Amino acid sequence: MLGWQVGAVKITRIVELQIPIPYNRASPFWAEATPEALRAIPWLYPNFVNEEDQLLLSIHALLVDAPGLPLVADTCIGSDRPRSILRG
């Protein structure tokens, strides 16, 4: 599980779904995310790019554990609803 410590606050990513996105030169969203460009940024691996140089699209919530105030920040895409992005 990926997490960060920011002062006294601990933030933990709780993944619901992670989808590998292969590089596609025709995609306007990932045009500059070539495998070569991704390899030049080592900290992306393995949490944001896999060994096949695919971007990892993550649907997740964040658990924010602040002293006296634990909370969950949800992206509101959960509840196992059908998603058009996953349809063939």
N, C-alpha and C positions, 0 to 999 in steps of 0.2 A: 504494500500500500504506500503510495506516495504521500509525503507529508513535509511540512515546513515548520520551523520554529521562528516566530517573530517576537522578540522580547519574551514576555511572559505568556504569549498566546501560541497555542499549538494548532495548526491547520492540517487536516487530513482529508485527502481526496477519497471519496467512496464511489467507486466505479459501478455504474449500472450496466453499461454497454460500451465496448471498445471495438471500433471498426477500422481495419487497415485499409488505407486508401493508396492504391498504386499510382505511381507517377504517370501522368497522361499529358503529353505536350500540348494537346488541344484544349485542356481545361483552363479557363481564365482564372480560376481560383488558385491553382497550384503552379502556374506557369513558371515562376522563378524557383520553385522547390524541386529543382533537378536533383537526382541522386548525388551528383558531384557537389552541389551547393549544400546539401544536407550533411554530407560527410565532413565538410569544412567546419561544422558546428558540433563538436564532440558531446556537449552536454545534452543534446537532444536524445541521445541513445542511452538506455533502451526505453525510457518512459514516454517519449513523444514520436520516435521513429524506430521501427524494428530492424532486424538484421537484413531484411530484403529491401531496405531503404524506402519503406512505405510509411507515410504519415499515419499516426494513430489518432483517429477521431474519437474523442471520449465524451460520453454522456455521463455526467457524474454530479454528485452533490459534494459540498464541502462541510466537514464537521469543524467548527471553530470553537476551540476550548479555551476560553478566556477565564481568568480567575473570577469565580462567582457567576459566570455567564456562559454556560455551554449552549451553543445553538447550531442549527443545521441550515445552510444556505442551499436551497434546492433550485435547479434550473427549470423546474416545472415541465419536464418532458417524460417523467416517470410513469408509474402505474401500469407498465406493460401494455401501453396502448399501441395499436398499429401505427407504424411510421412509414410515410411514403418513401423516405430515403432508403429503406431496406427492401423495397419491392424491386424485383428484377426488371 
